[in-house]
């Protein structure tokens, strides 16, 4: 008979491993991951016109990490999976693609440069997908496009003259 058919017990073993380090954003700040355990609003007028939000936040730090008064603490959010799917569909991207970003030598960036990096990793945690594009960003986009209606439209959105504001 078939030797493989006589093998008793499980035939496959699956191991998971993290093949890449922390996100480029985390590395650029020399940050360590932590967990927000409490996030509570302290002001009554938060969310109202003229109201300001003041929050009480408690964070569980990883073992061996210390925090003293004056140390900086930042929260690096991740974009929602639904938003990632919308962006991928809108631009016809493949979620399994890797992206290589090149930057001029010495150019400051929090993005991974010079090596292939998962597109989903960049979209999820390296870029803000919900901010409104600035005029300089619209100008850069327009300049990268071939001549045509779409380029003209972006150029108009980026303009600062009175006619463009109407």
N, C-alpha and C positions, 0 to 999 in steps of 0.2 A: 503494500500500500504506500500511500503518500506519507512521507516522513512528517510533513508539516501538519497533517491531520491528526497525528498521534501526540502532538505536544499538548500537555495539560497546563491549565492555568492561563492567565492573561498573556496575550501575545504582543500587546503594545504597551509602551510606557510613555507618558507625555510629561515633559518638563517645561515650565515657563521660566523665562529669564528676561531681565531688563538689559537690552543690548545697547541702549544709549543712556547717557547721563542726564542730568537735570536740564531743563529747558534753557535755551540761551538767555532768556530774560532773567531767570533765577541765577544763572552763573554770572551775568553781568553785574548783579547786585551782591554777589557772594552770599546769597540768601540760603536759608535752610527751610524745609517745609515744616509747617506747624498746623494745628487744627484750631479753628475758631470754635470755642465751646459756649460762649455767651455773646450775644449781640443785641443790646437793649437800648431803645430810644430814651433819652433823659429829659428832653424838652417837650413841653406841651404844644408849642406852636410849630413844630417841624411839619413841613409839607404845606403850610399855609403861606399866603403872600407875606413876605417880610420875615417869615419864620426861619429859624436856623436849626439845623439838626446837630445835636450833640449826643454822642453814643457812648455807652459803657461796653467795652469789648474785653473779653477774657480769652486768652490764647493758651493752649497746651503746647509747651515747647518740647522738642525731642530731648531725650536723655542726653546729658552732657552739654546742653545749650544753656547759656545764662543770659539774663536780661537785666540791665540796670537802668535807673533813671537817666535819661538823656540818650539812650540807645534808640536807634530808628527801628520802626516796625512798619512794614508795608504789606498790603494785601494785594496779591497778584491774582486777579480773577481769571476764569476760563470762560470762553464763549460757549453758549448753549449749543447742544448737539443739533437742535432744530435750526438754529441760525447757520451752523456749519453746513448742514444739508442744503439750505436755501442758496448759500453762496456757491457751493459746488455745482448745484443744478443750474444756477443763473449763468455761470461762466463756462459750463460744459467741461468741468474738470473731472479727473479721475481721483477719487479719494485715496487710492493706493499709491499715487505718484509720489516721487521724491523731488525736491526742488533744490537747485544749487543757486545761491545768491552770491554774487560777487560785488565787492565794494572797493573803492579806491583805498590804497594802503593808508592806514592811519585814520580812515573815516570812522567816526564813532557810530556804533550801531548796537542794538540789543538783539539783532537778528543773527541767526547762524550763517556764517559766511564761509565760502571756499570748500564746502563739503556737502554732499547730498543729505537732505534732512526731510523727514516726512511732511508732506503738504498738510495733513491733518494736524500735526504738532504745531506748525506755524500758525495755521488759522485758529486753532483752539486756544493757544496760550501766548503767542508772540505779537499779535496785532489786535487792535481794537476795531471790530467790525461794525459798530453802531454809531460811531462819531460821524458828524456831518463833515464832508470833505471841505478843506479850506481852499481859498482862492489859489495859493501857490500849488497845492496838490492838483487842483483842476487844471492849472496851467501846465504842469508837468505831464499830466495825462494827455492833454490836448497835443502837446508837442511830440508825444510818442506815437500819435496816431497818423495814419495816412490822410491826405487831404480829402475832405468830404463833409457831408452834413453833420455827422456825429462830432467831428473835430470842431467845426464851426460852432456847434451848440455848446460844447465844453468851453471853448474860447469865450463865448458870450457870457456864460455863467461865471467865469473867472474875472471878467472885466470889472473895473471899479468906477467907470464913468456913470453919469446920471441916467443915460439911456439904458444901461445894463441893469440898473437897480429897479427899473419900472416893471 
